[in-house]
Amino acid sequence: MNDPVAATSVDARERDRHDRRVLLAVVVWVPLAIVLVSTVIQLIWIPRMPDEVAVHWNAAGEPDRWTTPGRAVLAYAVISLSLILALAIASFAGARALRPHAGSPTRLLSRVRPTASFAPATIVMVSLVMVGLGALQLDGAQPPQWAAPVVIGVGLLVGALVWWITWRALPAPDRTAADTPSATPALDLAPGERAVWTATASAPWPVIALIGFALVAVIVPFVLSPSSWWLWALVFVLVLVLASTAWIRVTVDRRGLTVRSLVGIRLTRVPLEAVVAAADVEVLPAEFGGWGFRFDVHGRRGIIIRSGQGIEVERADAPPLVVTVADARTGAALLNALVQAGR
């Protein structure tokens, strides 16, 4: 006798494996193929290139920065591979925690669609621009001032087209009633009893490493160009403020839900009277396009620090808010209890 539940579970696992294969192709293999072809083309062109090639143009379309052809190709490869790595990490972060279960309509591809669509588009854009700018300088040619802006514009347009095609090809997110999270059962509080819950969340090490690299990268021009110290000091402060949001503390008490940064700056607060219900959910950063202050295609707002557990707060006066934090179930349960006690 066939078991329909078991059959549905097998179908869900097979669909999940298929989604992961497609995601790997879209985010990794196709971009890598584009980078390989573009790199080979540029390497073949090196003998036809001048000793110094322009790699940057000002607003008037005039070249203002040069390097050797070999370094230009190396820079393209490093930048492109870094982009692929970053987008792959963002697309797959937390995907292993998503386990399909019987009756669930959730599709991995539809959830990561906002981030995955950018992978081939970004690589196509960068590759077209770099190959196009190289083609303009073959055999010592001096491109007119309008050429570089046109090449960059074409790269942006083609990249946007690739993004649209990829977006349309991947399954559309469909947040049905079955996908809407159920409110977490409220904690049992005695009449007049007070309770506070607090927990922290930190960004994964690749994000922290990227922020550290950005801080170091800002210090270098600060040292090399002391005359522009005020500009680089401003950039350094901005990056430092961004770094402080890589660690957050989430608190639930009689005032509602509050999120603060590492240094105590309040990032957001949902007053208790604005809370309709809270649920503990499993969060994929790719749903929101990566880490940080985000929103998804359903209109939900997010403070996405890492993948995994999170609290989704349905608000009476604003779209739902999703905050990633450990022990989210306890936080959501207490928030629901406080809401019920206040009514």
N, C-alpha and C positions, 0 to 999 in steps of 0.2 A: 504494500500500500504506500502510495507516494505521500510524502510529508510536504505540504505547501509552504510551511514556514521555512523548512530546511532548503527547499528549492529557491525560495526568495532570497535567503541568505547567501546561497551560492551565486546567484545572479548578481547580487550586490557586490560580492567580492570580485567577481570577474569584471564588472563595470569599473570598480575601483582600480584594478590592475590596468585596465585599458586606459583610464584617465591619466594614470601616472606615466604610462608610456607616451601618450600624446603630449602631456605636459613637458616631459623630458625632451621630446623632439622640438617642441615650439620654443622652449626657453634655452636649451643647450645646443642640440645637434644642428638645427638650422642656423642659428647665429654663428656657431663655430665654422660651419661650411662657408658662410659669407665672409668671415674674417680670413679664412684660409685662401679663398679665391682672390680676395682683395690684396692680401699680403703678397701672393705670388705675382700678381700683375705689377705691383709696385717694385718688387725685387727685379723683375725682368726689365723694368724701365730705368733702373739705376744708371746703366751705362749711357743713357741718353739724357740724363739729368745734368744740370750745371753743378759746379762744386758746392754752391750754396743755394738752397731752395727756400722760397718764402713759405712760411707756415702760419703767418698771421697777417691780417689786413685791418687797417683802421676804418673808420666810418666813411671815409671818402673813397674806399676801395683801393688804397695804396698799401703795398706791403711794408710792414714795420718790424718784422722779426724773421730771422733766417736761421737755418741749420743745415747740416749735411744730409744728403738723401738717405743714407743708412740710418741716421738718428731719427729722421722723420718716420721711416717705416717702423723702426723699433717703438717709437712713441705711439704710433697708431696701434700696433699689436698689443702693447701693454695696456693702453686705455681701453681698447675693445674687450680684451680678456677680463679686465677688472669689472667692466660693465656687465659682462655675461655672468661672472661670479656673483656680483652683488644682486642681480635680478634673479639668478637661480636660488640663492639663499632666501631672498624675499618670497619667492614663489613656493618653495618647498618647506619653509619654516612652519613647523607644527603639523604638516600634512600627515606624518606618521601617527599623530594622536587622533586623526579622524578615522574611525573605524566604522564602516557601514554596518547597519543593523537592519533586521527585517522590517519592511514597511517604511523605511526612511527614504524620502525623495531627494535627499541631499546629493549633489554631484560635486566632486572635488574640482573639476574643470570650471564649473560655474562659479564656485566660491573664489577661485584664484584668478578668474578672468580679468579683473581690473589691473593686476600686476603682470600677468603672463602676456597680455597683449602688447605691452611696451617692449618686451625683450627683442623680438625680431625687428620691430619698428625702429628702435634706438640704434641697433647695429647697422641696419640698412642706411639710416640717415648719416651716421658717422662715416661709414665706408664710402658712400657716394660722394660725400664732401671731400674726403681725403684723396680718393682716386681722381675725382674731377679736378681738384686743385693741382694735383701732380700732372695731369694731362695738359693743363694749361702751360706748363713750364718745360715740356719736352723739347729737346734739341735747342735749348737756350731761348725759347720764345718768351717775349715780354707781353703778358696778357693785358688787355685794356682794363681801365679802372672798373668798368661795369661787370667784368667777367666773374670776379670772385663773389660779389653779392648774388649774381644769378646762380652760380653753382650752389652756394649755400641755400638759396631759396628753393632750388629744385630738390636738394637733399631733404629739406624740411617737408616739402609737399609730398614727395615719394614716401618719406617716413610716415607721414600722416595717413597716406593711402594704405600702406602696409598695416598700420595700426588698425584702421577701419576694417580691412579684410580679415585680420586675425580676430578682432572683436566679434565680427559677424559669424566667423567659422566656429568659435568656441560656444559651448552651450550657454544660453542666456540664464542669468540668475533668476530664479522663480521662488520668491519668498512666500510660500503658501501658508495656510493655517497650520499645516503639519510642521513647517519649519519654524514658526513663531515659538519662542521658548515659553514654557509654562512657568508661572511664578514659583519660586522656591518656597516650600512649606515654611511658614513663619515659626520662629522660636517660641517656646512657651514661656512667656514672661508673667510673673505674678503682678497683680494690680499695684501700681506705684513703683514697681521695680525698675531700676535704671541699669543700663548696660552700654558698654562701649566696645567696639571692635576696631582693630587697626592692623594693617599688614603692609608690607613693602613689596615692590617689584623693581627689578633692574633689567636693563637692556642686555641682550646676548652679547658675548664677547666680540663677534665681528663688528657690531654697531659701535661698541665702546672703542675698539681698535681704530675704526674709521674716524671717530671723533678725536682720538688722540693724534692720529695722522694729520687731521685738519689743523689742530692746534700747532703742531710742529711746522706744518707747511706755511702757516701764517707768520711764525717767528722768523723763518728764513728771509723773506723779503723785508721784514722789519729791520733785520741786521744789515742786509745788503743795500737797502734804500732808506737810510736814516732821515733823509729830507722829507719823506712821506710818512713819518712815524705816526702821525695822528690818524691817518687812514687805516694803517695796519693795526694800530692799537684798538680802533673801533671794531674792526673785523674780529680781532682776538677776543674782545669782550662779548661780541655777539655769539661767537662759537662757544665761549665759556658758559654763557647763559644756556645755550643749547645743550651743552654737556650736563648742566645741572638737572635737566629734565630726563636724563637717562636713568635716574633713580627716582622713584616716587613713593609716597606714603599715602595710603587710602584709609580714611577713617569714617566709621558709621557711628553716629550718636544721635541724641535727641534733636540736633539741628539738621540732620540729613546725612548726605554723603559728601565728603570733602576730599579733594586730591591736592596734595602739596608736593613741591619739588624737593630735591635733596637739601637745599638751603632754606627750606621753609616757606617759599613763595607759594601762595595759593594759586593753583592752576584752574580749578573749577570747583563749584559747589552746587549741589542739587538740594534745595531746601526740602525739608520733610513734607511740607504741604504740597509740593509740586510732584511728589513721587506717587505714581499710580500703582506700580508693582516692580519688583526686582527679581531677576532670575540669574542663576549661575549658568554660564555658557562656555563652550569651547571656541576659542578665537584663533583664526588664521590671519597673520598680518597681511597676507596677499589679498584678503577680502577688502582691506582698506587701502591697498596700494603701498603697503610697507609699514614702517614704524614711525611713531610720532603722533602729532595731532592730525587726525584724519576724518574722512567721511566715506561711506560706501555707497553703492548704487541704489540702495534702499533708503538713503537719507539718514541713516544712523550716524551719529557723531562718535568719534573714538579717541581715546588716549591709549595708544597701542605701544606698549613697551616691549612685549615679547609675545610669543605664541603660548597657547595653553589656556589656563583658567581665566575667567573674567566675569565681571558683574555687568549685566545689561539692565539699565534702569529705564523703565517706561515713564516718561514725564508728561504731565498734563498740559504744559505750555510750550513744549519744545520736542524735537525729534528724540528718539531713544539715545541714551549715552552708554557706550561700552568702554569699560576700563579693565585692562588686564592686571590681575593681581593674584597672589597665592591665597589659598583658603577662601576662594570666592563664594563657595556655598554658604559658609558661616556668615559672611558679610551680607549676602543677599537675604538670608533667613532673618537676621537681626533687623535689617532695614524694613522688611515686610512686617515684622512684629511691632516695630516702632510706629509704622504707618497705621496699623490696626489699632494700636493703643491710643493714637491721637485722634481717632475718628469717633 
